Amino acid sequence: MTVTRFAPSPTGRLHRGHAFSALFARAAGTRFLLRIEDTDRTRCRPAFEAGIYEDLAWLGLDWERPVRRQSDHMAEYAASLAKLDARGLLYKCFCTRADIAREIEAAGGAPHGDAAIYPGTCRHRAADDVAERVASGAAYALRLDVAKAAACTGPLEWRDRDAGVQKARPELLGDAVLARKEFPASYHLAVVHDDHVQGIDLVTRGTDLFVATHLHRLLQALLGLDVPDWRHHRLLLDTDGRRLAKRAGSASLADLRASGVDPKKIVMELGFEYNI
């Protein structure tokens, strides 16, 4: 029995790219779960969560109940953070995004993908400096010392069912943020915890998250979590070759429904069977 999941964030209405991802996950599993990834309390809205259920039902999808909502499980993520902290694998980072960009530029490096690789500015701050900054109320993030963590686990591998066995290279993402004040648990920490708790044995998601899987394999090893297989599907692009995205204003499923589009047509165009 293969257990898959679709895990959207309620920060906007779903579009065709989300539909493809949900249908891909449903087609790959014998059990299909829905998870609401709402750790970003500054952008998540109840209306968008309600829209997720509405849009998926319109597409002919059904899922097992109850739905797991990440905001209901913050204490669990805090416990995972505490385990990593107890092993000395986390450090406080006081850098802003502008600070990181300046240091990378000064070092002659160039960021790749959607985000710059953190250069480790705060990794070796003196303990008294850190304590003084915390006491002053300075904002900070908790970062994973990836090199130190990888030394604890030794070499790791993970398996993509299409690309084959991969040597884990968590350094590709640098010292990733696992929590900050406004996000008590980052995507990276919450997703590996939830996949373990929910018994997910096949993680399906877009190729834009392929690199993140290297870090997720490291976190699984550090926290003693189950290791699933992965499948990374293609991304849907617009007519200009850009990835469909909420922030790019891609047409939502709600818009398509309001204009009278037949959901069966959408599902079949995406390469799947309509179940109603």
HUDA-V642124 format. One record per pair of residues at least 12 apart in sequence whose ideal C-beta (glycine too) atoms are under 10 Angstrom apart, sorted by sequence separation. I is the first residue (numbers start at 0). GAP is how many residues later the second one is. D is the distance in whole Angstrom. If there is no record, write none. Layout:
i:I gap:GAP d:D
i:I gap:GAP d:D
//
This chain:
i:5 gap:12 d:8
i:21 gap:12 d:8
i:35 gap:12 d:10
i:103 gap:12 d:5
i:106 gap:12 d:6
i:154 gap:12 d:7
i:155 gap:12 d:4
i:175 gap:12 d:6
i:176 gap:12 d:9
i:177 gap:12 d:9
i:190 gap:12 d:8
i:215 gap:12 d:10
i:237 gap:12 d:7
i:261 gap:12 d:9
i:263 gap:12 d:8
i:5 gap:13 d:10
i:7 gap:13 d:8
i:35 gap:13 d:6
i:102 gap:13 d:9
i:103 gap:13 d:8
i:105 gap:13 d:9
i:154 gap:13 d:7
i:155 gap:13 d:9
i:175 gap:13 d:9
i:202 gap:13 d:8
i:216 gap:13 d:9
i:237 gap:13 d:9
i:252 gap:13 d:8
i:262 gap:13 d:8
i:6 gap:14 d:9
i:7 gap:14 d:8
i:52 gap:14 d:8
i:103 gap:14 d:9
i:155 gap:14 d:8
i:190 gap:14 d:9
i:215 gap:14 d:9
i:235 gap:14 d:9
i:5 gap:15 d:6
i:6 gap:15 d:10
i:51 gap:15 d:9
i:99 gap:15 d:9
i:100 gap:15 d:6
i:102 gap:15 d:9
i:103 gap:15 d:6
i:152 gap:15 d:9
i:172 gap:15 d:8
i:5 gap:16 d:4
i:35 gap:16 d:7
i:99 gap:16 d:6
i:102 gap:16 d:5
i:4 gap:17 d:10
i:5 gap:17 d:9
i:35 gap:17 d:9
i:99 gap:17 d:9
i:101 gap:17 d:10
i:102 gap:17 d:9
i:152 gap:17 d:9
i:212 gap:17 d:6
i:3 gap:18 d:10
i:5 gap:18 d:9
i:6 gap:18 d:9
i:33 gap:18 d:8
i:48 gap:18 d:9
i:96 gap:18 d:9
i:99 gap:18 d:6
i:100 gap:18 d:10
i:102 gap:18 d:6
i:121 gap:18 d:8
i:149 gap:18 d:8
i:190 gap:18 d:9
i:5 gap:19 d:5
i:33 gap:19 d:8
i:96 gap:19 d:8
i:98 gap:19 d:10
i:99 gap:19 d:7
i:101 gap:19 d:10
i:121 gap:19 d:9
i:149 gap:19 d:9
i:212 gap:19 d:8
i:3 gap:20 d:9
i:4 gap:20 d:6
i:5 gap:20 d:7
i:48 gap:20 d:8
i:98 gap:20 d:10
i:99 gap:20 d:10
i:122 gap:20 d:8
i:149 gap:20 d:6
i:209 gap:20 d:8
i:211 gap:20 d:10
i:3 gap:21 d:4
i:4 gap:21 d:10
i:96 gap:21 d:10
i:99 gap:21 d:7
i:121 gap:21 d:7
i:123 gap:21 d:10
i:148 gap:21 d:7
i:149 gap:21 d:7
i:190 gap:21 d:9
i:191 gap:21 d:10
i:194 gap:21 d:8
i:208 gap:21 d:9
i:210 gap:21 d:10
i:3 gap:22 d:7
i:33 gap:22 d:7
i:98 gap:22 d:7
i:122 gap:22 d:6
i:186 gap:22 d:9
i:209 gap:22 d:5
i:3 gap:23 d:9
i:5 gap:23 d:10
i:94 gap:23 d:8
i:98 gap:23 d:9
i:117 gap:23 d:9
i:119 gap:23 d:9
i:122 gap:23 d:10
i:145 gap:23 d:10
i:146 gap:23 d:9
i:191 gap:23 d:9
i:208 gap:23 d:7
i:3 gap:24 d:5
i:4 gap:24 d:8
i:94 gap:24 d:9
i:122 gap:24 d:9
i:145 gap:24 d:5
i:146 gap:24 d:7
i:187 gap:24 d:7
i:191 gap:24 d:5
i:195 gap:24 d:7
i:203 gap:24 d:10
i:207 gap:24 d:8
i:2 gap:25 d:10
i:3 gap:25 d:3
i:43 gap:25 d:10
i:92 gap:25 d:7
i:94 gap:25 d:10
i:117 gap:25 d:7
i:119 gap:25 d:9
i:122 gap:25 d:9
i:145 gap:25 d:6
i:186 gap:25 d:8
i:190 gap:25 d:7
i:191 gap:25 d:9
i:194 gap:25 d:9
i:200 gap:25 d:8
i:202 gap:25 d:5
i:203 gap:25 d:10
i:204 gap:25 d:8
i:206 gap:25 d:5
i:1 gap:26 d:7
i:2 gap:26 d:6
i:3 gap:26 d:9
i:4 gap:26 d:9
i:5 gap:26 d:7
i:6 gap:26 d:9
i:7 gap:26 d:8
i:8 gap:26 d:10
i:9 gap:26 d:6
i:10 gap:26 d:9
i:43 gap:26 d:9
i:94 gap:26 d:5
i:119 gap:26 d:9
i:143 gap:26 d:8
i:145 gap:26 d:9
i:148 gap:26 d:9
i:188 gap:26 d:10
i:191 gap:26 d:9
i:192 gap:26 d:9
i:199 gap:26 d:8
i:200 gap:26 d:9
i:201 gap:26 d:6
i:202 gap:26 d:7
i:203 gap:26 d:8
i:204 gap:26 d:8
i:205 gap:26 d:6
i:206 gap:26 d:7
i:1 gap:27 d:5
i:2 gap:27 d:8
i:3 gap:27 d:7
i:4 gap:27 d:7
i:5 gap:27 d:8
i:6 gap:27 d:8
i:7 gap:27 d:8
i:8 gap:27 d:8
i:9 gap:27 d:8
i:10 gap:27 d:8
i:33 gap:27 d:9
i:43 gap:27 d:8
i:92 gap:27 d:9
i:93 gap:27 d:9
i:94 gap:27 d:6
i:119 gap:27 d:9
i:145 gap:27 d:7
i:146 gap:27 d:10
i:147 gap:27 d:9
i:187 gap:27 d:6
i:188 gap:27 d:9
i:191 gap:27 d:5
i:192 gap:27 d:9
i:195 gap:27 d:8
i:198 gap:27 d:8
i:200 gap:27 d:5
i:201 gap:27 d:5
i:202 gap:27 d:5
i:203 gap:27 d:5
i:204 gap:27 d:6
i:205 gap:27 d:6
i:206 gap:27 d:6
i:207 gap:27 d:6
i:0 gap:28 d:8
i:1 gap:28 d:5
i:2 gap:28 d:5
i:3 gap:28 d:6
i:4 gap:28 d:4
i:5 gap:28 d:6
i:6 gap:28 d:4
i:7 gap:28 d:7
i:8 gap:28 d:5
i:9 gap:28 d:6
i:33 gap:28 d:9
i:34 gap:28 d:9
i:92 gap:28 d:7
i:93 gap:28 d:6
i:117 gap:28 d:10
i:145 gap:28 d:7
i:146 gap:28 d:8
i:187 gap:28 d:6
i:190 gap:28 d:9
i:191 gap:28 d:5
i:195 gap:28 d:9
i:196 gap:28 d:9
i:199 gap:28 d:5
i:200 gap:28 d:7
i:201 gap:28 d:7
i:202 gap:28 d:8
i:203 gap:28 d:8
i:204 gap:28 d:7
i:205 gap:28 d:8
i:206 gap:28 d:6
i:0 gap:29 d:5
i:1 gap:29 d:7
i:2 gap:29 d:8
i:3 gap:29 d:7
i:4 gap:29 d:7
i:5 gap:29 d:7
i:6 gap:29 d:8
i:7 gap:29 d:7
i:8 gap:29 d:6
i:10 gap:29 d:7
i:31 gap:29 d:8
i:33 gap:29 d:4
i:90 gap:29 d:9
i:92 gap:29 d:4
i:143 gap:29 d:9
i:145 gap:29 d:5
i:186 gap:29 d:10
i:191 gap:29 d:10
i:195 gap:29 d:4
i:196 gap:29 d:9
i:198 gap:29 d:9
i:199 gap:29 d:10
i:201 gap:29 d:7
i:202 gap:29 d:9
i:203 gap:29 d:6
i:205 gap:29 d:5
i:0 gap:30 d:6
i:1 gap:30 d:10
i:2 gap:30 d:7
i:4 gap:30 d:5
i:6 gap:30 d:5
i:7 gap:30 d:9
i:8 gap:30 d:8
i:9 gap:30 d:9
i:21 gap:30 d:9
i:25 gap:30 d:9
i:31 gap:30 d:8
i:32 gap:30 d:6
i:33 gap:30 d:8
i:39 gap:30 d:10
i:40 gap:30 d:7
i:91 gap:30 d:7
i:92 gap:30 d:8
i:143 gap:30 d:9
i:144 gap:30 d:6
i:145 gap:30 d:7
i:187 gap:30 d:10
i:188 gap:30 d:7
i:191 gap:30 d:9
i:192 gap:30 d:7
i:194 gap:30 d:8
i:195 gap:30 d:5
i:205 gap:30 d:9
i:8 gap:31 d:7
i:10 gap:31 d:9
i:11 gap:31 d:8
i:31 gap:31 d:5
i:32 gap:31 d:5
i:33 gap:31 d:9
i:35 gap:31 d:6
i:36 gap:31 d:9
i:37 gap:31 d:6
i:38 gap:31 d:5
i:39 gap:31 d:10
i:90 gap:31 d:6
i:93 gap:31 d:8
i:142 gap:31 d:9
i:143 gap:31 d:6
i:187 gap:31 d:7
i:191 gap:31 d:7
i:194 gap:31 d:8
i:195 gap:31 d:9
i:10 gap:32 d:4
i:11 gap:32 d:10
i:30 gap:32 d:9
i:31 gap:32 d:7
i:32 gap:32 d:9
i:33 gap:32 d:9
i:34 gap:32 d:7
i:35 gap:32 d:7
i:36 gap:32 d:9
i:37 gap:32 d:6
i:38 gap:32 d:7
i:90 gap:32 d:6
i:92 gap:32 d:9
i:142 gap:32 d:4
i:143 gap:32 d:6
i:192 gap:32 d:7
i:194 gap:32 d:9
i:195 gap:32 d:9
i:9 gap:33 d:9
i:10 gap:33 d:6
i:11 gap:33 d:9
i:21 gap:33 d:9
i:22 gap:33 d:10
i:25 gap:33 d:9
i:30 gap:33 d:6
i:32 gap:33 d:10
i:33 gap:33 d:5
i:34 gap:33 d:5
i:35 gap:33 d:5
i:36 gap:33 d:5
i:37 gap:33 d:5
i:90 gap:33 d:9
i:91 gap:33 d:8
i:142 gap:33 d:7
i:143 gap:33 d:8
i:191 gap:33 d:6
i:194 gap:33 d:6
i:8 gap:34 d:8
i:9 gap:34 d:5
i:10 gap:34 d:7
i:12 gap:34 d:9
i:13 gap:34 d:9
i:17 gap:34 d:8
i:21 gap:34 d:6
i:25 gap:34 d:9
i:32 gap:34 d:8
i:33 gap:34 d:8
i:34 gap:34 d:8
i:35 gap:34 d:7
i:36 gap:34 d:9
i:37 gap:34 d:9
i:38 gap:34 d:9
i:90 gap:34 d:8
i:140 gap:34 d:10
i:142 gap:34 d:6
i:143 gap:34 d:6
i:188 gap:34 d:9
i:191 gap:34 d:9
i:235 gap:34 d:8
i:8 gap:35 d:7
i:9 gap:35 d:6
i:12 gap:35 d:7
i:25 gap:35 d:6
i:32 gap:35 d:7
i:33 gap:35 d:10
i:34 gap:35 d:7
i:35 gap:35 d:8
i:38 gap:35 d:8
i:93 gap:35 d:9
i:140 gap:35 d:10
i:141 gap:35 d:7
i:142 gap:35 d:7
i:143 gap:35 d:10
i:191 gap:35 d:10
i:207 gap:35 d:7
i:9 gap:36 d:8
i:11 gap:36 d:6
i:18 gap:36 d:8
i:22 gap:36 d:7
i:24 gap:36 d:9
i:25 gap:36 d:9
i:35 gap:36 d:9
i:93 gap:36 d:8
i:140 gap:36 d:5
i:141 gap:36 d:5
i:142 gap:36 d:9
i:175 gap:36 d:9
i:191 gap:36 d:10
i:206 gap:36 d:10
i:9 gap:37 d:8
i:10 gap:37 d:6
i:13 gap:37 d:7
i:17 gap:37 d:8
i:18 gap:37 d:8
i:21 gap:37 d:7
i:22 gap:37 d:9
i:25 gap:37 d:8
i:92 gap:37 d:10
i:140 gap:37 d:8
i:141 gap:37 d:5
i:142 gap:37 d:9
i:177 gap:37 d:10
i:205 gap:37 d:8
i:207 gap:37 d:10
i:9 gap:38 d:4
i:10 gap:38 d:10
i:12 gap:38 d:5
i:13 gap:38 d:6
i:17 gap:38 d:9
i:22 gap:38 d:7
i:24 gap:38 d:10
i:38 gap:38 d:8
i:91 gap:38 d:6
i:140 gap:38 d:7
i:141 gap:38 d:7
i:171 gap:38 d:10
i:172 gap:38 d:6
i:8 gap:39 d:8
i:9 gap:39 d:4
i:11 gap:39 d:9
i:12 gap:39 d:9
i:18 gap:39 d:9
i:21 gap:39 d:6
i:90 gap:39 d:8
i:91 gap:39 d:10
i:93 gap:39 d:6
i:139 gap:39 d:10
i:140 gap:39 d:4
i:141 gap:39 d:10
i:171 gap:39 d:5
i:172 gap:39 d:7
i:175 gap:39 d:6
i:7 gap:40 d:9
i:8 gap:40 d:9
i:9 gap:40 d:8
i:13 gap:40 d:9
i:14 gap:40 d:9
i:18 gap:40 d:6
i:93 gap:40 d:9
i:139 gap:40 d:7
i:140 gap:40 d:8
i:171 gap:40 d:9
i:172 gap:40 d:10
i:175 gap:40 d:10
i:7 gap:41 d:9
i:9 gap:41 d:8
i:12 gap:41 d:9
i:13 gap:41 d:5
i:17 gap:41 d:10
i:21 gap:41 d:9
i:91 gap:41 d:8
i:138 gap:41 d:8
i:139 gap:41 d:8
i:140 gap:41 d:10
i:160 gap:41 d:7
i:169 gap:41 d:10
i:171 gap:41 d:10
i:172 gap:41 d:7
i:173 gap:41 d:9
i:177 gap:41 d:8
i:9 gap:42 d:6
i:12 gap:42 d:7
i:13 gap:42 d:8
i:18 gap:42 d:9
i:91 gap:42 d:7
i:138 gap:42 d:6
i:140 gap:42 d:9
i:141 gap:42 d:10
i:143 gap:42 d:10
i:168 gap:42 d:8
i:169 gap:42 d:10
i:171 gap:42 d:5
i:172 gap:42 d:5
i:175 gap:42 d:9
i:7 gap:43 d:10
i:8 gap:43 d:9
i:95 gap:43 d:9
i:138 gap:43 d:9
i:141 gap:43 d:10
i:142 gap:43 d:10
i:159 gap:43 d:10
i:160 gap:43 d:9
i:169 gap:43 d:10
i:170 gap:43 d:8
i:171 gap:43 d:8
i:172 gap:43 d:10
i:175 gap:43 d:9
i:7 gap:44 d:6
i:13 gap:44 d:10
i:93 gap:44 d:6
i:141 gap:44 d:9
i:143 gap:44 d:8
i:162 gap:44 d:10
i:165 gap:44 d:9
i:168 gap:44 d:10
i:169 gap:44 d:5
i:170 gap:44 d:9
i:13 gap:45 d:9
i:93 gap:45 d:7
i:94 gap:45 d:9
i:140 gap:45 d:9
i:143 gap:45 d:9
i:157 gap:45 d:10
i:161 gap:45 d:10
i:167 gap:45 d:8
i:168 gap:45 d:5
i:169 gap:45 d:5
i:172 gap:45 d:9
i:5 gap:46 d:9
i:91 gap:46 d:9
i:92 gap:46 d:10
i:93 gap:46 d:5
i:94 gap:46 d:8
i:167 gap:46 d:5
i:168 gap:46 d:9
i:169 gap:46 d:9
i:7 gap:47 d:9
i:92 gap:47 d:6
i:93 gap:47 d:8
i:141 gap:47 d:9
i:159 gap:47 d:10
i:162 gap:47 d:8
i:165 gap:47 d:8
i:166 gap:47 d:9
i:167 gap:47 d:8
i:169 gap:47 d:7
i:170 gap:47 d:9
i:7 gap:48 d:9
i:91 gap:48 d:4
i:92 gap:48 d:5
i:94 gap:48 d:9
i:165 gap:48 d:7
i:167 gap:48 d:9
i:168 gap:48 d:9
i:169 gap:48 d:4
i:90 gap:49 d:9
i:91 gap:49 d:7
i:92 gap:49 d:7
i:167 gap:49 d:4
i:168 gap:49 d:9
i:169 gap:49 d:8
i:5 gap:50 d:8
i:90 gap:50 d:10
i:91 gap:50 d:6
i:92 gap:50 d:5
i:159 gap:50 d:8
i:166 gap:50 d:10
i:167 gap:50 d:6
i:89 gap:51 d:10
i:90 gap:51 d:7
i:91 gap:51 d:8
i:165 gap:51 d:8
i:169 gap:51 d:10
i:89 gap:52 d:5
i:90 gap:52 d:6
i:122 gap:52 d:7
i:167 gap:52 d:10
i:88 gap:53 d:10
i:89 gap:53 d:7
i:90 gap:53 d:8
i:121 gap:53 d:9
i:159 gap:53 d:8
i:167 gap:53 d:8
i:88 gap:54 d:10
i:89 gap:54 d:6
i:90 gap:54 d:6
i:116 gap:54 d:9
i:119 gap:54 d:8
i:120 gap:54 d:10
i:5 gap:55 d:8
i:88 gap:55 d:6
i:89 gap:55 d:7
i:116 gap:55 d:8
i:117 gap:55 d:9
i:118 gap:55 d:8
i:119 gap:55 d:6
i:157 gap:55 d:6
i:88 gap:56 d:6
i:116 gap:56 d:7
i:117 gap:56 d:5
i:118 gap:56 d:9
i:157 gap:56 d:8
i:5 gap:57 d:8
i:84 gap:57 d:8
i:87 gap:57 d:8
i:88 gap:57 d:9
i:90 gap:57 d:9
i:116 gap:57 d:4
i:117 gap:57 d:5
i:4 gap:58 d:9
i:83 gap:58 d:9
i:86 gap:58 d:10
i:89 gap:58 d:10
i:114 gap:58 d:9
i:115 gap:58 d:8
i:116 gap:58 d:9
i:117 gap:58 d:8
i:155 gap:58 d:9
i:157 gap:58 d:8
i:158 gap:58 d:10
i:4 gap:59 d:9
i:9 gap:59 d:9
i:88 gap:59 d:6
i:89 gap:59 d:9
i:112 gap:59 d:9
i:114 gap:59 d:9
i:116 gap:59 d:10
i:117 gap:59 d:8
i:157 gap:59 d:4
i:83 gap:60 d:7
i:87 gap:60 d:7
i:88 gap:60 d:5
i:111 gap:60 d:9
i:112 gap:60 d:9
i:156 gap:60 d:8
i:157 gap:60 d:10
i:2 gap:61 d:9
i:6 gap:61 d:9
i:8 gap:61 d:9
i:9 gap:61 d:10
i:80 gap:61 d:7
i:83 gap:61 d:9
i:86 gap:61 d:9
i:87 gap:61 d:10
i:114 gap:61 d:10
i:155 gap:61 d:5
i:86 gap:62 d:8
i:88 gap:62 d:10
i:155 gap:62 d:6
i:157 gap:62 d:9
i:4 gap:63 d:9
i:6 gap:63 d:9
i:80 gap:63 d:10
i:88 gap:63 d:7
i:157 gap:63 d:10
i:87 gap:64 d:10
i:152 gap:64 d:9
i:155 gap:64 d:9
i:165 gap:64 d:9
i:83 gap:65 d:8
i:86 gap:65 d:7
i:152 gap:65 d:6
i:155 gap:65 d:6
i:148 gap:66 d:10
i:151 gap:66 d:9
i:152 gap:66 d:10
i:152 gap:67 d:9
i:153 gap:67 d:9
i:162 gap:67 d:9
i:145 gap:68 d:10
i:149 gap:68 d:6
i:152 gap:68 d:4
i:158 gap:68 d:9
i:160 gap:68 d:5
i:161 gap:68 d:9
i:162 gap:68 d:9
i:145 gap:69 d:7
i:148 gap:69 d:6
i:151 gap:69 d:8
i:152 gap:69 d:6
i:157 gap:69 d:7
i:158 gap:69 d:9
i:159 gap:69 d:7
i:160 gap:69 d:7
i:161 gap:69 d:6
i:162 gap:69 d:7
i:148 gap:70 d:8
i:151 gap:70 d:7
i:156 gap:70 d:9
i:157 gap:70 d:9
i:158 gap:70 d:5
i:159 gap:70 d:5
i:160 gap:70 d:5
i:161 gap:70 d:7
i:143 gap:71 d:8
i:149 gap:71 d:9
i:155 gap:71 d:9
i:157 gap:71 d:8
i:158 gap:71 d:7
i:159 gap:71 d:7
i:160 gap:71 d:9
i:161 gap:71 d:9
i:145 gap:72 d:7
i:148 gap:72 d:9
i:149 gap:72 d:9
i:157 gap:72 d:7
i:158 gap:72 d:10
i:159 gap:72 d:6
i:148 gap:73 d:6
i:99 gap:74 d:10
i:143 gap:74 d:8
i:143 gap:75 d:8
i:143 gap:78 d:8
i:92 gap:82 d:8
i:90 gap:84 d:8
i:92 gap:84 d:7
i:89 gap:85 d:10
i:92 gap:87 d:9
i:89 gap:88 d:7
i:88 gap:89 d:9
i:89 gap:89 d:9
i:84 gap:93 d:10
i:83 gap:94 d:7
i:113 gap:94 d:8
i:83 gap:95 d:10
i:112 gap:95 d:8
i:80 gap:97 d:6
i:79 gap:98 d:9
i:80 gap:98 d:6
i:112 gap:98 d:7
i:79 gap:99 d:10
i:111 gap:99 d:9
i:76 gap:101 d:9
i:77 gap:101 d:8
i:76 gap:102 d:8
i:80 gap:103 d:9
i:80 gap:104 d:7
i:73 gap:105 d:10
i:79 gap:105 d:8
i:80 gap:105 d:10
i:83 gap:105 d:9
i:77 gap:106 d:7
i:76 gap:107 d:6
i:77 gap:107 d:8
i:76 gap:108 d:3
i:80 gap:108 d:7
i:74 gap:109 d:10
i:75 gap:109 d:9
i:76 gap:109 d:9
i:79 gap:109 d:6
i:73 gap:110 d:5
i:79 gap:110 d:9
i:73 gap:111 d:7
i:77 gap:111 d:10
i:72 gap:112 d:9
i:76 gap:112 d:6
i:79 gap:112 d:9
i:70 gap:113 d:9
i:76 gap:113 d:6
i:79 gap:113 d:6
i:69 gap:114 d:10
i:70 gap:114 d:10
i:75 gap:114 d:9
i:78 gap:114 d:9
i:69 gap:115 d:7
i:73 gap:116 d:9
i:76 gap:116 d:6
i:79 gap:116 d:10
i:69 gap:117 d:9
i:72 gap:117 d:8
i:75 gap:117 d:6
i:76 gap:117 d:9
i:75 gap:118 d:9
i:70 gap:119 d:10
i:69 gap:120 d:5
i:72 gap:120 d:8
i:69 gap:121 d:9
i:72 gap:121 d:8
i:75 gap:121 d:8
i:69 gap:123 d:9
i:69 gap:124 d:7
i:72 gap:124 d:8
i:67 gap:126 d:6
i:67 gap:129 d:8
i:113 gap:129 d:10
i:67 gap:130 d:6
i:27 gap:133 d:9
i:88 gap:133 d:7
i:63 gap:134 d:9
i:83 gap:135 d:8
i:86 gap:135 d:8
i:83 gap:138 d:6
i:42 gap:139 d:10
i:79 gap:139 d:8
i:82 gap:139 d:8
i:83 gap:139 d:7
i:38 gap:140 d:9
i:41 gap:140 d:6
i:82 gap:140 d:6
i:40 gap:141 d:7
i:41 gap:141 d:9
i:82 gap:141 d:9
i:39 gap:142 d:8
i:40 gap:142 d:8
i:79 gap:142 d:9
i:38 gap:143 d:9
i:39 gap:143 d:6
i:40 gap:143 d:9
i:79 gap:143 d:6
i:38 gap:144 d:6
i:78 gap:144 d:10
i:38 gap:145 d:7
i:79 gap:145 d:9
i:38 gap:146 d:5
i:39 gap:146 d:10
i:38 gap:147 d:7
i:39 gap:147 d:9
i:38 gap:148 d:7
i:36 gap:150 d:7
i:38 gap:150 d:9
i:38 gap:151 d:6
i:37 gap:152 d:10
i:38 gap:152 d:10
i:36 gap:153 d:7
i:36 gap:154 d:7
i:34 gap:155 d:9
i:34 gap:156 d:9
i:36 gap:157 d:8
i:34 gap:159 d:6
i:34 gap:160 d:9
i:32 gap:161 d:10
i:32 gap:162 d:10
i:34 gap:162 d:10
i:34 gap:163 d:7
i:32 gap:165 d:6
i:34 gap:165 d:9
i:32 gap:166 d:9
i:30 gap:167 d:10
i:32 gap:167 d:7
i:30 gap:168 d:8
i:30 gap:169 d:9
i:30 gap:170 d:9
i:28 gap:171 d:9
i:28 gap:172 d:9
i:29 gap:172 d:10
i:28 gap:173 d:6
i:27 gap:174 d:6
i:24 gap:175 d:10
i:27 gap:175 d:10
i:28 gap:175 d:8
i:27 gap:176 d:6
i:24 gap:177 d:8
i:26 gap:177 d:9
i:8 gap:178 d:9
i:24 gap:178 d:9
i:25 gap:178 d:9
i:24 gap:179 d:4
i:6 gap:180 d:10
i:23 gap:180 d:5
i:24 gap:180 d:8
i:23 gap:181 d:9
i:21 gap:182 d:9
i:23 gap:182 d:9
i:6 gap:183 d:9
i:20 gap:183 d:7
i:6 gap:184 d:7
i:20 gap:184 d:7
i:20 gap:185 d:6
i:4 gap:186 d:10
i:19 gap:186 d:9
i:6 gap:187 d:8
i:6 gap:188 d:9
i:4 gap:189 d:8
i:16 gap:189 d:8
i:4 gap:190 d:7
i:6 gap:191 d:10
i:2 gap:192 d:9
i:4 gap:193 d:7
i:6 gap:193 d:9
i:4 gap:194 d:10
i:58 gap:194 d:7
i:2 gap:195 d:7
i:4 gap:195 d:5
i:57 gap:195 d:7
i:2 gap:196 d:5
i:3 gap:196 d:7
i:6 gap:196 d:9
i:57 gap:196 d:9
i:2 gap:197 d:5
i:3 gap:197 d:8
i:4 gap:197 d:9
i:6 gap:197 d:10
i:54 gap:197 d:8
i:55 gap:197 d:9
i:0 gap:198 d:9
i:1 gap:198 d:9
i:2 gap:198 d:5
i:3 gap:198 d:5
i:4 gap:198 d:8
i:5 gap:198 d:8
i:6 gap:198 d:8
i:47 gap:198 d:9
i:54 gap:198 d:4
i:57 gap:198 d:9
i:58 gap:198 d:10
i:1 gap:199 d:6
i:2 gap:199 d:7
i:3 gap:199 d:8
i:4 gap:199 d:8
i:5 gap:199 d:9
i:53 gap:199 d:9
i:54 gap:199 d:7
i:57 gap:199 d:6
i:0 gap:200 d:8
i:1 gap:200 d:5
i:2 gap:200 d:10
i:3 gap:200 d:6
i:4 gap:200 d:10
i:53 gap:200 d:8
i:27 gap:201 d:10
i:50 gap:201 d:8
i:51 gap:201 d:10
i:54 gap:201 d:9
i:50 gap:202 d:8
i:54 gap:202 d:8
i:60 gap:202 d:10
i:27 gap:203 d:6
i:42 gap:203 d:10
i:50 gap:203 d:6
i:53 gap:203 d:9
i:57 gap:203 d:10
i:59 gap:203 d:6
i:58 gap:204 d:5
i:59 gap:204 d:8
i:27 gap:205 d:9
i:57 gap:205 d:5
i:58 gap:205 d:9
i:24 gap:206 d:9
i:56 gap:206 d:9
i:59 gap:206 d:10
i:60 gap:206 d:9
i:23 gap:207 d:8
i:58 gap:207 d:7
i:59 gap:207 d:6
i:24 gap:208 d:9
i:54 gap:208 d:9
i:57 gap:208 d:9
i:58 gap:208 d:6
i:23 gap:209 d:5
i:57 gap:209 d:10
i:22 gap:210 d:10
i:23 gap:210 d:9
i:58 gap:211 d:9
i:60 gap:211 d:10
i:20 gap:212 d:7
i:59 gap:212 d:9
i:19 gap:213 d:7
i:58 gap:213 d:9
i:59 gap:213 d:9
i:60 gap:213 d:10
i:61 gap:213 d:8
i:19 gap:214 d:8
i:20 gap:214 d:9
i:59 gap:214 d:5
i:60 gap:214 d:7
i:61 gap:214 d:9
i:19 gap:215 d:9
i:20 gap:215 d:9
i:58 gap:215 d:8
i:59 gap:215 d:4
i:60 gap:215 d:9
i:19 gap:216 d:5
i:58 gap:216 d:9
i:59 gap:216 d:4
i:18 gap:217 d:9
i:58 gap:217 d:9
i:16 gap:218 d:7
i:17 gap:218 d:9
i:57 gap:218 d:9
i:16 gap:219 d:4
i:56 gap:219 d:9
i:15 gap:220 d:6
i:16 gap:220 d:9
i:14 gap:221 d:8
i:16 gap:221 d:10
i:15 gap:222 d:9
i:14 gap:223 d:10
i:3 gap:224 d:9
i:19 gap:224 d:9
i:2 gap:225 d:9
i:18 gap:225 d:10
i:1 gap:226 d:10
i:16 gap:226 d:7
i:17 gap:226 d:8
i:1 gap:227 d:9
i:3 gap:227 d:9
i:16 gap:227 d:4
i:15 gap:228 d:6
i:16 gap:228 d:7
i:17 gap:228 d:9
i:14 gap:229 d:5
i:16 gap:229 d:9
i:14 gap:230 d:8
i:14 gap:231 d:7
i:13 gap:232 d:9
i:17 gap:232 d:9
i:11 gap:233 d:9
i:12 gap:233 d:7
i:14 gap:233 d:9
i:16 gap:233 d:7
i:11 gap:234 d:4
i:14 gap:234 d:9
i:15 gap:234 d:7
i:17 gap:234 d:9
i:18 gap:234 d:6
i:10 gap:235 d:7
i:11 gap:235 d:8
i:14 gap:235 d:4
i:15 gap:235 d:7
i:17 gap:235 d:7
i:10 gap:236 d:9
i:13 gap:236 d:10
i:14 gap:236 d:6
i:15 gap:236 d:9
i:8 gap:237 d:9
i:11 gap:237 d:10
i:12 gap:237 d:10
i:14 gap:237 d:5
i:15 gap:237 d:7
i:18 gap:237 d:9
i:7 gap:238 d:10
i:11 gap:238 d:9
i:12 gap:238 d:9
i:13 gap:238 d:6
i:14 gap:238 d:6
i:12 gap:239 d:4
i:13 gap:239 d:5
i:14 gap:239 d:9
i:11 gap:240 d:8
i:12 gap:240 d:7
i:13 gap:240 d:8
i:14 gap:240 d:9
i:15 gap:240 d:8
i:12 gap:241 d:5
i:14 gap:241 d:9
i:12 gap:242 d:8
i:22 gap:243 d:9
i:18 gap:244 d:9
i:22 gap:244 d:6
i:26 gap:244 d:9
i:26 gap:245 d:6
i:19 gap:246 d:10
i:23 gap:246 d:9
i:25 gap:246 d:8
i:26 gap:246 d:8
i:18 gap:247 d:6
i:19 gap:247 d:10
i:22 gap:247 d:6
i:23 gap:247 d:9
i:25 gap:247 d:10
i:18 gap:248 d:8
i:21 gap:248 d:10
i:22 gap:248 d:8
i:23 gap:248 d:8
i:19 gap:249 d:10
i:20 gap:249 d:10
i:22 gap:249 d:4
i:25 gap:249 d:8
i:15 gap:250 d:7
i:18 gap:250 d:10
i:19 gap:250 d:5
i:21 gap:250 d:10
i:22 gap:250 d:9
i:18 gap:251 d:6
i:19 gap:251 d:8
i:22 gap:251 d:10
i:19 gap:252 d:8
i:22 gap:252 d:10
i:15 gap:253 d:9
i:16 gap:253 d:10
i:18 gap:253 d:9
i:15 gap:254 d:7
//
